[in-house]
Amino acid sequence: MKVLVIGPGGREHALVRALLRDDSVEEVHAAPGNAGIAADVPVHELNTTDPDACVALAKELSVDLVVVGPEAPLAAGAADAFVEAGIPVFGPSKAAAQLEASKAFAKEIMAEAEVPTAMARVATTAEEAADALDTFGAPYVVKDDGLAAGKGVVVTSDRAEALAHAQACFEAGGSVVIEEFLDGPEVSLFVLSDGTNAVPLEPAQDFKRIFDNDEGPNTGGMGAYTPLPWLPEGFVSQVMERVAEPTLAAMKNRGNPFVGVLYCGLAVTSRGLRVIEFNARFGDPETQPVLQRLGSPLGRVLLAAARGKLDTIEPLVWDERTAVAVVLASAGYPESSSKGDVITGVDAAEADEAVSVLHAGTDLNAEGELVTAGGRVLAVVGLGEDLNEARDVAYAGAEKISFDGAQKRTDIALKAARGEITIPGVGTSGAGNGAGTEGDAQ
């Protein structure tokens, strides 16, 4: 089959690489891609939020399947346009993508499906926001109701900061969702859906904040790892039964079946499993380590989902090794990003067969040199027999890569490797009360 991957980032590079490993996939194209993707497959210029342009490109290439990576094209209705044109697409309709595009809508669906989540209130004025903050108390959790590329959330014990974030959202014409704070570590679980049937991938954990020890502002994600050895037995089954399947059933009952990836952002709290948020696409950077371990033919799996036939696929096969992804970000990120800085060492890093370097914000300059072109520049994924080895491999690869002002966290998966992640009320080998643990729920 011939596949078109839409999107410019690290998640899309991971999808491209995984599709190329599928022997049933004869050709992969990407739009708009980036320098790393362009080194692997043909890339095409595309305004990804123009559904008509997306369809025109797919028709021109005569593709058998389109995989939509980012949230913006989905919210713009790209998947609807492909369906209307009779082109199989892996990605939800505009109506189904509301699970990500509107946090208030997601809360409504969760209430309808009796999915466990944080108590929340929607506020549209400063007075409503202040009242909600005082109801839930600190730490305060304030979320922009719309799409914010993973950076529209403020978690703070400073009431004035929480109110200021809410006010900024109001002034931009939006509303906010204010929630109770969830204690305990976070987990990301991607669930593939064909509208009726659902298949989970392996759980992962990502690291939102820019600096070590979960300090500094939120980013799109500075690293991730999978699997999670500290998760309770039967965790994935519990998520499927209590979260994914009821949510997908509620969407189908509303006449908006969800075809694509339901990204379940979860907290393992002292009061049990809770949903932090839903996304309507693969998460970045968790996709990079998760797909690095996938042994099943991704193209066949995604085509089955697009055709409503996920119940016909073989059980997914996974590499038993651990994968750790370390993100290299540009100078100034996340407030800004430095563009045009020359990158060296990528080939040296990938000389180790246990290392994969996936491009996010990269381009080629006039001299043909690889340069930075965004906030998160690269993700270095290392495979190892356990977390310690995978960390060593990933960081050894990352050390070989350099560009001016490069930033990376040094503690990706460190607490997990040391056995220090605490599930509140359960505990682990590393004693604690859940406060300040790796990947604390936000």
ZAZAZA-999000 format. One record per residue (C-alpha): residue number from 1; x, y, z. Coordinates in pm, 1 decimal. Layout:
BEGIN
nr / u / v / w
NUM / X / Y / Z
...
***
This chain:
BEGIN
nr / u / v / w
1 / 0.0 / 0.0 / 0.0
2 / 95.6 / 367.2 / -37.6
3 / 58.9 / 585.4 / 273.8
4 / 54.8 / 963.7 / 324.3
5 / 150.0 / 1096.5 / 669.5
6 / 33.3 / 1452.5 / 739.6
7 / 232.8 / 1664.3 / 983.9
8 / 573.6 / 1824.3 / 1042.1
9 / 712.3 / 1683.6 / 1365.3
10 / 874.1 / 1410.3 / 1569.1
11 / 553.5 / 1213.3 / 1603.9
12 / 519.9 / 1204.7 / 1225.6
13 / 882.7 / 1096.0 / 1182.4
14 / 816.4 / 808.7 / 1424.2
15 / 506.9 / 713.0 / 1222.2
16 / 703.2 / 725.9 / 896.5
17 / 981.3 / 505.9 / 1035.2
18 / 731.8 / 252.1 / 1173.6
19 / 539.2 / 242.6 / 845.5
20 / 863.3 / 180.0 / 653.3
21 / 918.8 / -131.7 / 868.4
22 / 585.5 / -276.9 / 747.2
23 / 649.6 / -504.2 / 446.8
24 / 297.5 / -438.6 / 316.2
25 / 379.6 / -67.1 / 280.2
26 / 545.1 / -6.6 / -55.7
27 / 566.7 / 371.7 / -40.6
28 / 539.2 / 642.4 / 225.6
29 / 496.3 / 1014.6 / 158.4
30 / 480.5 / 1299.3 / 410.2
31 / 350.7 / 1656.0 / 407.4
32 / 497.9 / 1892.2 / 498.8
33 / 751.3 / 1678.3 / 687.7
34 / 1088.3 / 1808.9 / 804.5
35 / 1455.1 / 1753.8 / 714.8
36 / 1473.9 / 1416.4 / 886.4
37 / 1153.7 / 1289.5 / 730.1
38 / 1271.8 / 1417.1 / 389.1
39 / 1584.7 / 1202.4 / 425.2
40 / 1361.7 / 894.4 / 461.5
41 / 1066.4 / 954.4 / 225.9
42 / 939.7 / 1205.0 / -34.5
43 / 789.1 / 1517.2 / 124.3
44 / 538.5 / 1767.0 / -17.7
45 / 443.2 / 2123.1 / 65.6
46 / 97.0 / 2141.8 / 221.0
47 / -124.7 / 2372.6 / 422.0
48 / -233.7 / 2100.8 / 664.7
49 / -532.9 / 2298.0 / 793.9
50 / -684.1 / 2323.6 / 442.8
51 / -888.1 / 2001.5 / 404.8
52 / -933.4 / 2051.8 / 29.8
53 / -558.0 / 2083.6 / -21.6
54 / -502.8 / 1768.4 / 185.7
55 / -746.3 / 1571.2 / -28.7
56 / -597.0 / 1706.3 / -351.5
57 / -250.1 / 1586.1 / -249.9
58 / -378.4 / 1241.9 / -149.6
59 / -554.4 / 1208.0 / -485.6
60 / -249.0 / 1327.2 / -676.6
61 / -36.8 / 1061.3 / -502.3
62 / -308.6 / 790.3 / -532.0
63 / -255.1 / 683.9 / -171.1
64 / -434.7 / 392.6 / -5.7
65 / -425.3 / 539.0 / 344.4
66 / -379.5 / 880.7 / 504.7
67 / -250.7 / 912.6 / 862.1
68 / -314.1 / 1254.3 / 1018.0
69 / -59.9 / 1336.3 / 1288.2
70 / -130.8 / 1675.6 / 1452.9
71 / -445.5 / 1807.8 / 1616.6
72 / -493.6 / 2121.6 / 1402.2
73 / -579.9 / 1941.8 / 1071.6
74 / -822.3 / 1715.1 / 1259.7
75 / -994.8 / 2012.2 / 1424.4
76 / -1016.2 / 2172.0 / 1078.1
77 / -1201.6 / 1869.1 / 940.9
78 / -930.3 / 1699.0 / 736.0
79 / -1055.0 / 1348.7 / 819.5
80 / -1411.6 / 1439.2 / 713.9
81 / -1281.3 / 1557.3 / 377.6
82 / -1089.6 / 1231.9 / 319.6
83 / -1394.1 / 1022.5 / 410.8
84 / -1610.6 / 1227.0 / 174.2
85 / -1353.6 / 1168.6 / -100.5
86 / -1355.1 / 793.4 / -35.1
87 / -993.0 / 785.4 / 86.7
88 / -926.1 / 566.6 / 395.2
89 / -803.7 / 791.8 / 676.9
90 / -671.1 / 716.7 / 1022.8
91 / -785.3 / 1014.6 / 1227.0
92 / -1114.3 / 1128.3 / 1382.5
93 / -1379.5 / 1350.3 / 1227.8
94 / -1401.2 / 1715.6 / 1329.7
95 / -1693.2 / 1629.2 / 1558.2
96 / -1505.6 / 1339.2 / 1721.5
97 / -1186.4 / 1547.0 / 1752.5
98 / -1380.6 / 1775.6 / 1988.3
99 / -1261.1 / 1534.2 / 2259.0
100 / -933.6 / 1725.2 / 2230.7
101 / -1038.8 / 2055.8 / 2077.0
102 / -1270.0 / 2132.9 / 2371.5
103 / -1191.1 / 2026.3 / 2726.9
104 / -1545.6 / 2122.9 / 2827.0
105 / -1686.5 / 1882.2 / 2564.3
106 / -1451.4 / 1608.7 / 2689.3
107 / -1579.0 / 1660.4 / 3045.6
108 / -1936.5 / 1635.1 / 2915.9
109 / -1861.6 / 1303.1 / 2744.4
110 / -1680.2 / 1169.6 / 3051.0
111 / -1979.5 / 1254.1 / 3269.6
112 / -2212.5 / 1083.3 / 3022.3
113 / -1990.8 / 773.1 / 3005.1
114 / -1926.1 / 770.0 / 3383.2
115 / -1551.9 / 791.9 / 3325.9
116 / -1350.0 / 876.9 / 3640.1
117 / -1192.2 / 1223.0 / 3609.5
118 / -1108.5 / 1531.4 / 3812.4
119 / -1394.5 / 1745.7 / 3936.8
120 / -1406.3 / 2054.2 / 3717.2
121 / -1590.3 / 2375.1 / 3639.6
122 / -1597.4 / 2583.9 / 3322.5
123 / -1538.1 / 2956.6 / 3373.8
124 / -1593.1 / 3241.2 / 3125.1
125 / -1538.4 / 3539.1 / 3360.3
126 / -1281.9 / 3635.9 / 3622.8
127 / -1551.3 / 3608.9 / 3891.8
128 / -1640.0 / 3253.1 / 3789.5
129 / -1270.3 / 3161.6 / 3778.5
130 / -1204.0 / 3303.3 / 4124.3
131 / -1500.7 / 3115.5 / 4267.3
132 / -1387.5 / 2785.5 / 4110.2
133 / -1028.6 / 2830.9 / 4235.1
134 / -1156.0 / 2887.3 / 4588.7
135 / -1384.7 / 2584.1 / 4564.1
136 / -1104.7 / 2341.6 / 4470.6
137 / -817.4 / 2510.5 / 4655.0
138 / -444.9 / 2485.4 / 4585.0
139 / -261.5 / 2354.6 / 4391.9
140 / -468.8 / 2530.0 / 4125.5
141 / -518.0 / 2369.5 / 3782.1
142 / -630.8 / 2604.7 / 3503.6
143 / -668.6 / 2477.0 / 3146.3
144 / -738.3 / 2672.0 / 2828.6
145 / -1055.6 / 2515.2 / 2687.7
146 / -922.8 / 2508.8 / 2330.7
147 / -618.1 / 2365.4 / 2153.2
148 / -291.4 / 2481.3 / 2307.1
149 / -34.4 / 2229.6 / 2173.6
150 / 11.7 / 2081.8 / 2520.4
151 / 104.3 / 2417.1 / 2675.2
152 / -232.5 / 2564.4 / 2778.0
153 / -223.5 / 2432.2 / 3135.1
154 / -103.2 / 2612.9 / 3445.5
155 / -55.2 / 2422.3 / 3770.7
156 / 41.8 / 2652.2 / 4055.3
157 / -2.9 / 2721.1 / 4426.0
158 / -6.6 / 3094.2 / 4344.4
159 / -370.3 / 3206.8 / 4318.8
160 / -274.3 / 3528.5 / 4138.8
161 / -83.0 / 3331.5 / 3871.8
162 / -381.3 / 3099.4 / 3822.9
163 / -618.2 / 3396.1 / 3784.8
164 / -377.7 / 3567.1 / 3543.7
165 / -371.6 / 3258.8 / 3316.1
166 / -751.8 / 3244.4 / 3320.1
167 / -772.6 / 3616.9 / 3239.0
168 / -530.1 / 3576.8 / 2946.6
169 / -753.0 / 3300.5 / 2805.7
170 / -1064.5 / 3519.4 / 2844.9
171 / -894.1 / 3812.2 / 2671.7
172 / -805.6 / 3580.5 / 2381.8
173 / -1175.8 / 3505.7 / 2347.2
174 / -1171.8 / 3166.2 / 2516.6
175 / -1292.8 / 2999.9 / 2833.2
176 / -1111.2 / 2788.4 / 3092.0
177 / -1165.0 / 2462.2 / 3271.8
178 / -1061.9 / 2474.5 / 3638.1
179 / -1006.3 / 2138.0 / 3805.1
180 / -915.8 / 1978.4 / 4132.3
181 / -547.8 / 1881.0 / 4148.9
182 / -478.0 / 1509.5 / 4098.2
183 / -198.2 / 1355.3 / 4301.9
184 / 14.0 / 1067.4 / 4173.8
185 / 213.2 / 984.9 / 3862.0
186 / 87.8 / 1040.3 / 3508.6
187 / 47.4 / 774.6 / 3239.7
188 / -18.4 / 813.3 / 2867.2
189 / -205.6 / 532.1 / 2693.4
190 / -277.7 / 539.8 / 2319.2
191 / -587.5 / 344.8 / 2217.9
192 / -645.3 / 269.7 / 1848.4
193 / -1012.8 / 278.8 / 1753.0
194 / -1210.0 / 201.5 / 1437.9
195 / -1526.5 / 357.0 / 1581.6
196 / -1641.3 / 31.8 / 1741.7
197 / -1339.1 / -181.2 / 1831.0
198 / -1040.3 / -63.7 / 2034.4
199 / -681.7 / -186.3 / 2074.1
200 / -440.5 / -38.2 / 2331.4
201 / -73.9 / 29.8 / 2268.3
202 / 185.4 / 10.4 / 2547.1
203 / 162.7 / 274.2 / 2824.5
204 / 425.4 / 548.6 / 2840.4
205 / 513.4 / 842.0 / 3062.0
206 / 625.1 / 1182.6 / 2938.2
207 / 794.6 / 1480.7 / 3100.9
208 / 617.4 / 1811.2 / 3047.7
209 / 843.0 / 2065.8 / 3218.2
210 / 1156.5 / 2211.3 / 3064.5
211 / 1401.3 / 2153.1 / 3350.9
212 / 1514.5 / 1859.7 / 3565.1
213 / 1304.1 / 1768.2 / 3870.3
214 / 991.0 / 1883.3 / 3686.8
215 / 1080.7 / 2250.2 / 3726.2
216 / 1018.5 / 2542.6 / 3491.9
217 / 733.0 / 2603.6 / 3247.6
218 / 535.9 / 2334.5 / 3067.3
219 / 650.0 / 2232.0 / 2720.3
220 / 517.1 / 2000.5 / 2452.4
221 / 722.5 / 1726.7 / 2624.6
222 / 1094.7 / 1685.9 / 2692.2
223 / 1115.9 / 1307.4 / 2688.3
224 / 929.2 / 982.8 / 2749.6
225 / 979.8 / 613.6 / 2819.4
226 / 797.9 / 282.5 / 2788.2
227 / 704.1 / 33.5 / 2934.5
228 / 627.9 / 143.7 / 3291.3
229 / 746.7 / -127.1 / 3531.8
230 / 582.0 / 41.0 / 3831.4
231 / 223.2 / 23.4 / 3700.6
232 / -22.0 / -198.3 / 3891.9
233 / -102.1 / -531.6 / 3729.2
234 / -406.5 / -511.9 / 3502.0
235 / -375.0 / -134.5 / 3459.2
236 / -430.3 / -133.3 / 3081.5
237 / -735.8 / -359.3 / 3110.6
238 / -877.7 / -124.3 / 3373.4
239 / -825.6 / 177.4 / 3146.8
240 / -995.1 / -0.6 / 2857.8
241 / -1295.3 / -104.7 / 3068.9
242 / -1344.7 / 215.7 / 3267.5
243 / -1220.5 / 484.7 / 3029.0
244 / -1160.5 / 402.4 / 2661.8
245 / -1449.0 / 167.5 / 2583.4
246 / -1719.6 / 377.1 / 2759.5
247 / -1589.8 / 695.3 / 2593.9
248 / -1582.4 / 541.1 / 2247.5
249 / -1930.7 / 395.5 / 2302.5
250 / -2061.4 / 739.8 / 2405.4
251 / -1915.9 / 897.0 / 2090.2
252 / -2070.0 / 627.0 / 1871.5
253 / -2407.3 / 669.6 / 2043.2
254 / -2395.3 / 1040.6 / 1963.3
255 / -2346.4 / 957.5 / 1596.0
256 / -1981.0 / 1065.3 / 1598.3
257 / -1782.7 / 739.8 / 1603.8
258 / -1416.6 / 799.0 / 1689.1
259 / -1171.6 / 656.6 / 1433.1
260 / -807.2 / 715.4 / 1518.3
261 / -602.6 / 736.4 / 1836.2
262 / -775.9 / 817.8 / 2161.8
263 / -488.7 / 945.5 / 2373.5
264 / -579.0 / 888.8 / 2738.2
265 / -383.5 / 1113.8 / 2972.8
266 / -423.9 / 948.5 / 3311.3
267 / -332.2 / 995.5 / 3676.0
268 / -285.3 / 703.1 / 3915.1
269 / -414.0 / 876.1 / 4229.1
270 / -481.7 / 794.7 / 4593.0
271 / -848.0 / 760.2 / 4492.0
272 / -779.6 / 538.7 / 4191.4
273 / -756.4 / 593.1 / 3818.0
274 / -851.9 / 940.9 / 3689.6
275 / -851.7 / 1092.3 / 3339.7
276 / -657.2 / 1417.6 / 3312.9
277 / -737.8 / 1478.2 / 2947.2
278 / -811.1 / 1320.0 / 2612.2
279 / -626.2 / 1395.9 / 2290.7
280 / -742.9 / 1292.0 / 1945.2
281 / -403.1 / 1190.6 / 1806.0
282 / -72.4 / 1029.0 / 1890.2
283 / 110.7 / 1217.1 / 2164.5
284 / 451.2 / 1370.0 / 2111.5
285 / 708.2 / 1263.9 / 2240.1
286 / 552.3 / 938.8 / 2370.5
287 / 491.5 / 813.3 / 2015.2
288 / 865.7 / 802.3 / 1950.8
289 / 956.3 / 537.7 / 2215.1
290 / 623.2 / 351.5 / 2187.2
291 / 647.6 / 295.2 / 1811.3
292 / 1017.2 / 211.7 / 1842.8
293 / 907.1 / -102.2 / 2031.7
294 / 614.2 / -197.3 / 1803.4
295 / 686.2 / -519.4 / 1613.6
296 / 350.3 / -541.7 / 1436.0
297 / 298.4 / -401.4 / 1082.1
298 / 172.3 / -49.3 / 1155.1
299 / 33.8 / 17.3 / 806.1
300 / -188.7 / -288.5 / 814.3
301 / -309.5 / -204.0 / 1166.0
302 / -397.4 / 156.8 / 1082.8
303 / -566.6 / 59.1 / 753.9
304 / -778.1 / -194.1 / 944.1
305 / -880.8 / 82.9 / 1185.3
306 / -965.9 / 317.8 / 897.7
307 / -1183.7 / 45.0 / 742.4
308 / -1364.2 / -46.1 / 1065.7
309 / -1190.1 / -383.1 / 1089.2
310 / -963.8 / -362.8 / 1394.7
311 / -1126.8 / -681.6 / 1524.1
312 / -958.7 / -874.0 / 1239.5
313 / -594.8 / -790.0 / 1323.4
314 / -350.7 / -1019.1 / 1499.9
315 / -259.3 / -932.2 / 1861.3
316 / 6.8 / -662.1 / 1866.0
317 / 369.0 / -774.1 / 1904.2
318 / 615.2 / -572.1 / 2112.8
319 / 992.4 / -562.8 / 2146.4
320 / 1052.6 / -661.7 / 2509.0
321 / 1326.0 / -403.6 / 2546.7
322 / 1271.8 / -66.6 / 2712.3
323 / 1273.3 / 256.5 / 2509.5
324 / 1372.8 / 597.7 / 2644.8
325 / 1337.5 / 916.7 / 2437.9
326 / 1535.1 / 1229.7 / 2523.5
327 / 1426.6 / 1552.0 / 2352.3
328 / 1684.2 / 1810.7 / 2242.4
329 / 1527.3 / 2157.8 / 2237.3
330 / 1651.8 / 2482.9 / 2089.2
331 / 1776.7 / 2789.6 / 2276.2
332 / 1495.2 / 2989.8 / 2434.8
333 / 1239.2 / 2708.6 / 2432.7
334 / 956.5 / 2701.9 / 2542.1
335 / 914.2 / 3083.4 / 2547.6
336 / 1074.6 / 3110.8 / 2202.9
337 / 1294.0 / 2902.9 / 1974.3
338 / 1621.0 / 2966.5 / 1797.7
339 / 1613.2 / 2883.3 / 1427.6
340 / 1902.3 / 2827.8 / 1188.8
341 / 2155.9 / 2682.0 / 1434.8
342 / 2367.9 / 2413.1 / 1265.4
343 / 2318.8 / 2060.0 / 1403.3
344 / 2603.5 / 1807.0 / 1402.2
345 / 2641.7 / 1449.1 / 1519.6
346 / 2311.1 / 1291.1 / 1414.8
347 / 2480.7 / 1027.4 / 1197.2
348 / 2729.5 / 952.0 / 1475.8
349 / 2443.5 / 897.9 / 1720.5
350 / 2257.2 / 667.9 / 1481.9
351 / 2570.9 / 461.7 / 1419.9
352 / 2456.9 / 269.8 / 1729.1
353 / 2181.7 / 36.0 / 1606.0
354 / 2005.1 / 73.6 / 1943.3
355 / 1965.8 / 449.2 / 1880.7
356 / 1708.9 / 621.4 / 1660.1
357 / 1711.4 / 998.4 / 1608.2
358 / 1369.5 / 1135.8 / 1516.4
359 / 1344.2 / 1487.2 / 1378.0
360 / 1088.3 / 1742.4 / 1497.1
361 / 1200.0 / 2100.7 / 1431.8
362 / 1470.3 / 2063.4 / 1165.0
363 / 1539.9 / 2204.2 / 818.8
364 / 1823.7 / 2237.3 / 569.5
365 / 1988.8 / 2575.5 / 515.0
366 / 2109.8 / 2714.7 / 181.9
367 / 2436.9 / 2527.1 / 222.3
368 / 2254.3 / 2198.7 / 277.6
369 / 2342.8 / 2184.4 / 645.7
370 / 2096.5 / 2045.1 / 901.3
371 / 1967.5 / 2332.8 / 1118.0
372 / 1717.8 / 2396.4 / 1395.9
373 / 1371.3 / 2506.6 / 1284.6
374 / 1155.3 / 2486.3 / 1595.3
375 / 1137.9 / 2450.9 / 1971.2
376 / 1176.8 / 2077.4 / 2008.3
377 / 1443.1 / 1983.1 / 1755.5
378 / 1517.1 / 1610.5 / 1788.4
379 / 1423.2 / 1309.3 / 1999.3
380 / 1696.6 / 1055.2 / 2065.4
381 / 1544.5 / 712.9 / 2136.8
382 / 1755.4 / 444.1 / 2301.8
383 / 1663.5 / 76.2 / 2339.1
384 / 1796.3 / -131.8 / 2626.9
385 / 1725.7 / -441.8 / 2832.8
386 / 1597.3 / -225.7 / 3120.2
387 / 1545.9 / 139.6 / 3207.0
388 / 1906.6 / 194.8 / 3313.8
389 / 2048.7 / 55.7 / 2990.4
390 / 1793.2 / 236.4 / 2772.0
391 / 1872.6 / 563.4 / 2950.5
392 / 2245.2 / 509.1 / 2903.3
393 / 2199.1 / 437.3 / 2531.2
394 / 1969.4 / 738.4 / 2474.9
395 / 2191.3 / 982.5 / 2662.5
396 / 2507.3 / 850.6 / 2496.2
397 / 2339.6 / 917.7 / 2160.5
398 / 2224.8 / 1262.7 / 2270.1
399 / 2577.6 / 1354.9 / 2381.3
400 / 2703.1 / 1305.7 / 2024.7
401 / 2463.7 / 1568.2 / 1889.0
402 / 2530.8 / 1939.0 / 1927.1
403 / 2393.7 / 2277.4 / 1824.4
404 / 2413.8 / 2621.8 / 1982.9
405 / 2197.4 / 2658.5 / 2292.1
406 / 2078.8 / 2295.5 / 2292.3
407 / 1868.5 / 2206.6 / 2595.4
408 / 1783.4 / 1865.9 / 2735.8
409 / 1670.6 / 1719.9 / 3065.4
410 / 1914.0 / 1480.7 / 3230.0
411 / 1655.2 / 1297.5 / 3440.5
412 / 1420.7 / 1135.2 / 3187.0
413 / 1299.1 / 805.7 / 3345.1
414 / 1551.9 / 843.9 / 3628.7
415 / 1311.9 / 802.2 / 3919.9
416 / 1152.3 / 501.9 / 3749.2
417 / 1496.3 / 346.8 / 3697.1
418 / 1567.7 / 394.0 / 4068.5
419 / 1232.2 / 247.2 / 4172.6
420 / 1129.1 / 577.8 / 4325.9
421 / 787.3 / 634.7 / 4166.8
422 / 514.4 / 631.9 / 4427.5
423 / 149.3 / 551.6 / 4368.9
424 / -35.4 / 733.5 / 4649.5
425 / -188.2 / 491.0 / 4894.1
426 / 10.9 / 200.4 / 4746.2
427 / 376.4 / 304.4 / 4756.8
428 / 678.4 / 147.7 / 4592.3
429 / 1036.3 / 73.5 / 4684.8
430 / 1094.5 / 448.6 / 4694.4
431 / 893.6 / 579.9 / 4988.5
432 / 694.6 / 897.0 / 4946.0
433 / 348.9 / 1044.0 / 4942.5
434 / 312.8 / 1108.0 / 4570.1
435 / 396.2 / 1476.6 / 4595.3
436 / 662.1 / 1585.4 / 4352.2
437 / 708.6 / 1241.5 / 4197.1
438 / 811.8 / 1192.2 / 3836.3
439 / 530.6 / 1283.0 / 3600.5
440 / 301.2 / 1420.6 / 3870.5
441 / -51.8 / 1460.9 / 3740.4
442 / -130.1 / 1800.3 / 3595.6
***
